[in-house]
Amino acid sequence: MTVTFTNELGQTITPGEEVIVVTETYKTVSVRKGIFLGRSEAGNLQVRVPERWSRGEWFDKRTDQAGSYSKIPEEHRGYRSKPKGTYIATLQLDRIYKLAV
């Protein structure tokens, strides 16, 4: 059985559908595109959203293994950017909306 969600605008959203996600922190409001996944075990809505920034990591040039900056000798230390990925956001305020077509 597919669990649908109806937002305050009356839009019915099903898992797998592309949505607009509105999140809020203490000082920031973000509006992003995501994919509605359904509800968590606690009952909160979950969406998959893209990461905003690329992440990087230090690595040992001899072994190509990621590691701690301070534990890799300076002459063998390298830095590389990792491609952006996605993460699952759990929403507290259930603010997701259908994309306009």
C-alpha positions in Angstrom: 0.0 0.0 0.0 1.4 3.4 -1.0 1.3 6.1 1.7 0.3 9.4 0.2 0.4 12.8 1.9 -2.0 15.7 1.5 -0.4 19.1 2.3 -2.2 22.2 3.5 -3.0 23.3 -0.1 -4.9 20.1 -0.7 -2.2 18.6 -3.0 -1.9 14.8 -2.7 1.7 13.7 -3.0 2.8 10.0 -3.5 6.2 8.5 -2.7 8.7 8.9 -5.7 7.1 12.2 -6.8 9.4 15.2 -7.4 8.5 18.0 -4.9 9.6 21.4 -3.6 10.9 21.1 -0.1 10.9 24.1 2.4 13.2 23.7 5.4 14.0 26.1 8.1 16.7 26.4 10.7 17.3 29.1 13.4 18.4 31.7 10.8 17.9 30.1 7.4 15.0 29.1 5.1 15.8 26.9 2.2 13.7 26.0 -0.8 15.0 23.0 -2.8 13.8 20.3 -5.2 13.6 16.8 -3.8 11.9 13.4 -4.1 9.2 12.4 -1.6 10.1 9.1 0.0 7.3 8.6 2.5 7.1 8.7 6.3 9.8 7.7 8.8 9.0 5.2 11.6 8.3 8.2 13.9 5.7 9.5 11.3 7.7 12.5 9.9 7.9 13.1 6.2 11.2 12.2 4.5 12.6 13.5 1.2 15.8 12.9 -0.7 17.5 16.2 -1.5 20.8 17.1 -3.2 23.8 18.2 -1.1 24.5 21.9 -1.5 28.3 21.7 -1.5 30.8 19.3 -2.7 32.8 17.6 0.1 36.4 17.1 0.0 38.8 14.8 1.8 42.5 14.5 2.5 44.2 11.4 1.2 47.6 9.7 1.1 49.0 9.9 -2.4 51.0 6.6 -1.9 47.9 4.5 -1.1 45.0 6.7 -2.4 43.4 6.1 1.1 41.4 8.9 2.7 42.7 9.9 6.1 43.2 12.6 8.7 45.2 15.7 7.7 47.5 15.4 10.8 48.2 11.7 10.3 49.3 11.8 6.7 52.9 13.0 6.2 53.0 16.4 4.4 54.9 15.2 1.4 52.3 12.5 0.7 49.2 14.5 1.6 46.7 15.4 -1.2 43.2 16.9 -1.2 40.4 15.9 -3.6 36.8 17.0 -4.0 34.1 14.3 -3.9 31.1 14.6 -6.2 27.9 16.0 -4.7 25.5 13.4 -3.6 22.1 13.3 -2.0 20.9 12.8 1.6 17.6 12.0 3.2 16.0 14.9 5.1 13.4 14.3 7.8 10.9 17.2 7.9 9.4 18.4 11.1 6.9 20.9 9.6 5.7 18.8 6.6 6.3 21.5 4.1 6.5 19.9 0.7 4.6 20.9 -2.5 4.1 19.6 -5.9 6.1 21.0 -8.8 4.1 23.1 -11.2 3.8 21.5 -14.6 
